[in-house]
């Protein structure tokens, strides 16, 4: 092979090697780019999850009552990634809260100081911020300004590295309904004795603890929504210094139409109720707080349990699958529903309502001490909404 031919062959080899190097470089660049894109996609998705976690905390703070529901259209609440003692000072219409995330493991869905990234809650209003929009599923359209629960706007900015996702969600509490029969309603005979006092006039949720008797009750009664003091499918007897009052009558006995189950009292289906009330406890907490479901064997409505509450201040919804005895100094705001027997001894003060299905032929007994039951629709709905309020998502969008 001549020198010219060897030169041409060498050039060809060099061209092939150069081409292969360029191909390898292109493949490497493509791989790096794809890796960067994939990493960015992961961060973007993580940022979205973080933003959704911010919406969850905001919703929980609304449910718990940490966010004011004061009918002020200019109300703003901001939740910061800062301890309670390091929160920024804001205006008169703004409530400032510290995140409830565990210390040391905060998801970044807010900021540590004021700014556009702070987790923010406010009412949905008209442009002038003078009228609050409300949600009422019985209306058409359900979102309007005349009735229902206020619509909250939650803005949450989730961050993961350099990725940011901004969510704006509108949500409202589903109304908690209660179908009342009386301050005390039973599917068995009711026996009042001792100094028991039952009043079916509708009391304010803010009724002062210890209120009892007509003179004191009048200061806390509303103008409408009254029910009988006692209602029963059987006989109602009153002895000693016991007293009952209410409208359209102090007591209504031998009635028909007791609840098919606790769900009917709350305007739910059976499946909705069991999901809402949650798993049971085998022992009664002292005092019961929140949505409390007592059952000794997790067999619904077999009435085999026996529970006692010895005192304290409770609130919410107490559901007992079995017998319940209340002793000593007990205070409760909300609704109590007992599948078995109910015995109230000693001093007890209940603001809301008591419902007892009971056992055939065994009376509901309110005796001894100063046992008081004052009907309050507001106390029932307020406590049920606080501890077991359900929310509806009206809109969800990214800005």
N, C-alpha and C positions, 0 to 999 in steps of 0.2 A: 504494500500500500504506500503510495507516495505521500510526501509531506502535506500536500494540499488536501488529500483525502483524510489524513489523520486530523488535520485542523478542523475540517468540516464535521467529523465525527465528534470531536471534543466539544465543539460549539453545541451540537445537538444534545449531548449529554448534559452540558451545563444548562441548556434551556429546559430540559426535562426536570432537572433538579430544582431549578428556580420555580417552575410551574408547581411542582409538588410542595415546595415551601409556601408558596402563596395559597395553595389549597389548604394546607395545614393551618396557616395563619387565619384564613377565613373561617375555618371550622372552629378554631379556638375563640375567635371574636364572637361568632354566632353563639357558641356555648355560653360564653360569659354574659352576653346580652340576654339570652334566654334565662340564665340563672338570676340576673338582676331583675328581669320582669317578673319571674316567679316569686322572688323575694318581696318585690313591691306588692304583688297581688296578695301575698300572705299578710303583709302588714296592713294593707287596706281592709282585708276581711277582719283582722284582729281589731282594727280601729272601730269597725262597725259593731262588733260584739261589745266593745268597751262602751260605745255610745248607748247601746241598748241596755247595758247594765246601769248606766246613769238614769235612763228612763225608769228602770225598775226601782231604784232608790227614791226617785222623786215621787213615784206613785205610792210607795209605801209610806213616805212622810205625809202625803195627803191623807192616806187612810188613817194614820195614827193621830191626825189632828195637829201635827207640827206646823203645817202650812195653814195660815189663817183663812177661814171662810167667813169673812166679815162683810161681804157684799160691797167692798170698796173696789170699784172698777180699776183703780190704779195700783192695786195690791201686787207686789212682786216679792217672791221668795227666792233667795240664792243659797246654794249649798256649796261650801268650799272645801278643798282638800287642805284643811288646817285644823289644829286642835282648837277646842272651844275658846281658849284664852288668847288666840291669835287671829281672830276674825276681823275683817275690815269693817269700818264704820260706814254705814250707808244712810240714805234718806229716811224720812219718817214713814213713807209708804212701803218700805222694804224690810222684810224679815231676813236675818242672816243666820244660817245654820251651819254647823260643822258636819262633815260627812260621818256616816255611821259605819263606814268600812273599818275592818280591823286595822289597828295601827301597824305600820310597817309593810303593808301589802296593798296599798291603794291602787286601784285601777284609775287611769288618768282620764276621767270623764268630766273634770272640772279644773279649776285653777286654784292657786293658793291665795290669790288676791283678786280684786275687782278687775273686770275686763270682759271681753266678748266671749271668752271660753268658759265662763262660770256657768254651772248647772243652774238653769233658771226656770221658775214656775210662775205663771201669771194667768189671770182669767182671759178667756177669749172675749173681746169687746168690739164695739163699733170703732171706727177710726178715731173718734174724739175721746175714746176711753171713758165714756159716760154711761154705757149700757152693757150689762153682762149677758152673754149668750148662755142658754141653758139647754139641758138634754132631758126630754120627756118622751119615752117610747110610745106613749098613748097619743101623742100629737102628730100632725102631719103638716110640715116636716117635723121630725123629732127635735132638731136643733132650732130653737127660736128664743125669744126673749121674755116669754110670759110665765112659763112654769117649768118645774123640774130641777135637776141638780146643775150647778154651774159647770161650764166646760173649762177645763184647765189646759193651758198650752205649756208643754215641757220642751225646752231646748237643751240638748245634750251634745257636746262635742267630744267624740272619742279620739284618742291619740295613741299611736303605737310607732315609736321612732319618728320618722318624718311623714308618716301617713296620718291623715285627719279625715274624720267623717262627722258631719253635722246633721243630727236628726231633729226634726220638729214634729212632735206628737200631740194630738188633741185627745183628751180623755175625760170621762165623767163617771161619777159613781152611779151604779144602777140603784134605783130606789129600793129601800128595804120596806116591805109592806108588813103590816100586822093586822090580822082580822080579830078584833077583840070580842069577847063575850061579856067580861066583867073584870073587876079588879082581882077577884078570885073566881075561877070557873072550874067545875068538877063534873065528872061523869058518875060520881057517887054522892051519898049524903054529905052535907057539910055541917059540922058542929062548932059553933062559936061559943066560947066561954071565957072566964077570967076577965081581963081588961082588954081583950082584943078589939081593935078598931080597924074597920075596912071601909074605904071610901072610893066610890067609882067616879067621882068628879075628876075631870081631866086636869092634872097638875103640871106645872112647868117642870122642865128638866132641872132647873136650878132651885127646886124646892129645898129648903134648908133641912138638913138631917135632923130627925127627931120631931118634925112637925106631925101633929095628930089632933083630932077633934075639930068640930065644925068651925070654931072661931079662928083657930090657927090655919086651917086648910083654906079658908076663904081668901087669905092673903096671897096664896100661891096658885089658885085655880084659874084656868083659862075660861074663855067664854063659850066654848063649844067642844065637841068630842067626848061628851060624858057617856058613861056606861053604868050598869048596876054595880052595887058593891059586891054582890055575890050572885052567881048563876049556877044552877045545877039541874041535871036530869032527874035528880031525886029530891028528897026533902032537905030543907035548911032550918036548923034550930039555933036559937040564940039564948044564952043563959048568963047569969052573973051580971057583970057590968059591961059586957060586950056591946058593940055598937056597929051598925052598918048604915051606909048612906050611898046614894047614887041616883042616876036617872036612866030610864024612866021610872025606876023603883029602887028601893034600897036593896031588895033581894028578888030574884026570880027563880022559883023552884019548879020541878016537874016539867022541865023544858025538853025540847027535841033539838037535834042538830049539833051534838058534840063533834069535835074535830075527828076526822078519819085518821089523823096522825099529826105529829108535830109539824110536818111540811105544810099542812093546810093552814095552820096558824100563821105561817110565814109567807104564804102565797107562793109556795114552791111545789115542784113535783117530788115524789119520793127519791128519785135518783139525784136530783139537785140538792135535796136536803142532806142526804148521806155524804155526798161529796163536800158540801159546805161545812157540816159539823165536824168532819175529820175523824181520825181514829180515836177509840175510847181510852180513858184512863181507868185503871182498876181501883184507884183510891181517890177519895175526894181531896182536892187541895184546900188548904185553909189560909186565906179565903179563896173562893173561885174567881178568877179573873180572865176575861176574854170569852172565847167560845169553848165551853167545857162540856165534854161528852163523857158521862160515867157509865160503865158497863163492866160487869165482872167476868163475862165469858165471851164477849164479842158476838153474841147471838142477838140480833136486833129484836127489841120489843118483847123479850120473853119474861121481863120483870123479875129476874132471879137475883138481882143485886140488892145489897143493903148498905146504905151509905149514911154517914153522919158528918155534919158540919158544926164545929164547936164555937165559931165566932169569927170576928174580923169584918173587914169591909171589902165586899166583892162587887163586881159589876160585869155586865155582858149578857151572855146567854148560857144558862145552866140547864143541861138536858140530862135526866137521870133515868136510866133503864132499870128500874127497880124501886125500892123504898128509900125515902129520904127523911131523916130526922134532923131538925135544926135546933140547936141548943144555945144557951148563953146569949151573949151580946153580938148579934149578927146584923150587919147592914148590907143592903144589896140594891143596886140600881140596874134595871133591865128586865129580862124575862126569865122565869123559871118554869120548866115543863117537866113534870114527874109522871112516869108511866105507872108506878106502883103507889104505895101509901105515902102520905105526907103527914108528919107530925111536927108542929112548931111549938116549942116550949121556951119559956123564959122570954127575955127581951129580944125582939126582932123588929127591924124597920126596913120595909121593902118599898121602893119607889119604882113602879112599873106594873107588872101583872104576874099572877101565879096561875098555872093551869095544871090540873091533876086528872089523869085518866082513872087511876086507882084500881082497887080490887073489889069485886062485887061484895056488897054488904058491909064493907069496912069504911067508915066515914073518914073524911078529911077533917082533921082536928086542929083548930087554932085556939090554944088554951094558955092559961097562966101568964103571968107577967104582963108586959106592955107590948103585945104583938100588934104591929101596925102594917097594913098594906094599903098604899095610896096608888091609885091608877095614874099613869103618866105615859101617854103615847110618845111624847117627845123623848122621854128618858129611854124608852125601848128602842125607838128608831135611831137615836143618837148613839147608843152603846152598840147596837148591832152593826151600824155603819162603821163605827170606829174599829171594832175587832173583826168583823166578818164582812165588811163592805166589798162588793164586787165592782169591777170597773169595766167599762166598755171603751174600746179604742175607736174613736170617730174618724181620725185621719192619721196618716203616717207618711212622712216625706223627708227627703234629703234636700238640704239647701246647698 
